[in-house]
Amino acid sequence: METKRPIPEIFAEVVHRSDNCEFARRLGMVVTEIADGCVRVTMPTAGMKNGHGTVHGGAIFAIADHAFGIAGNLDEVEETGLSAHIRYFSPPAGGTLEAVARRVAETERTSVYAVDVYSDGRPVASFEGIGFKVGAQMKRA
């Protein structure tokens, strides 16, 4: 598992909120880094196998969605998820997942985030989330 790096003070509140989220704690998700516009989150895979003996797709989706949520709330305007899509590539190889989220597009009311999920450095899934800016004010023409 990747060690947690110092989080810039400007992001301390959002990281505290996310790391103390009941769901994140239950799954063992931890923000390990916020740098260069990316949010990194790790999660152990122990106890998350499906009937085929591989990590459940819901667990993979959960870490991607969590990283997306954190990335969407780093700025001053609160965002909530509007939609999400995931593509699974292969079952995780190791005992830890890592999700890396970054914003790839933005409008006045929405943002698009790409999240890559890895296991032992190997791609496991690709997630795209659209965030809705809850607190944004629309400009009137």
Long-range contacts (C-beta under 8 A, 24 or more apart in sequence): 1-42, 1-44, 1-95, 1-96, 2-32, 2-33, 2-40, 2-42, 2-96, 2-98, 3-32, 4-30, 4-31, 4-32, 4-33, 5-32, 5-33, 5-35, 7-31, 7-33, 7-34, 8-34, 8-35, 11-74, 14-70, 14-73, 14-74, 15-70, 18-66, 18-69, 18-70, 21-66, 23-62, 23-66, 24-66, 27-59, 27-62, 27-63, 29-62, 29-63, 29-66, 31-70, 32-98, 34-74, 37-102, 37-103, 38-71, 38-100, 38-101, 38-102, 39-67, 39-70, 39-71, 39-74, 39-100, 39-101, 39-102, 40-67, 40-98, 40-99, 40-100, 41-66, 41-67, 41-70, 41-98, 41-99, 41-101, 42-96, 42-97, 42-98, 42-99, 43-96, 43-97, 43-99, 44-95, 44-96, 44-97, 45-92, 45-94, 45-95, 45-96, 45-97, 45-119, 46-95, 54-91, 54-92, 55-91, 55-92, 55-97, 55-119, 57-86, 57-88, 59-97, 60-86, 60-88, 60-92, 60-97, 60-117, 60-124, 60-125, 61-86, 61-125, 61-127, 63-97, 63-99, 63-117, 64-99, 64-101, 64-115, 64-117, 64-125, 64-127, 64-129, 65-127, 65-129, 66-99, 67-99, 67-100, 67-101, 67-115, 68-101, 68-113, 68-115, 68-127, 68-129, 68-131, 70-101, 71-101, 71-102, 71-103, 71-113, 71-115, 72-103, 72-111, 72-113, 72-129, 72-131, 77-133, 77-134, 77-135, 77-136, 78-133, 78-134, 78-135, 79-111, 79-131, 79-132, 79-133, 79-134, 80-131, 80-132, 80-134, 81-129, 81-130, 81-131, 81-132, 82-110, 82-130, 82-131, 82-132, 83-129, 83-130, 84-127, 84-128, 84-129, 84-130, 85-127, 85-128, 85-129, 86-125, 86-126, 86-127, 86-128, 87-125, 87-126, 87-127, 88-124, 88-125, 89-123, 89-124, 89-125, 89-126, 90-122, 90-123, 90-124, 91-124, 92-119, 92-120, 92-124, 93-119, 93-120, 93-122, 94-119, 94-120, 96-120, 97-124, 99-127, 108-133, 108-136, 108-138, 108-139, 109-133, 109-136, 109-138
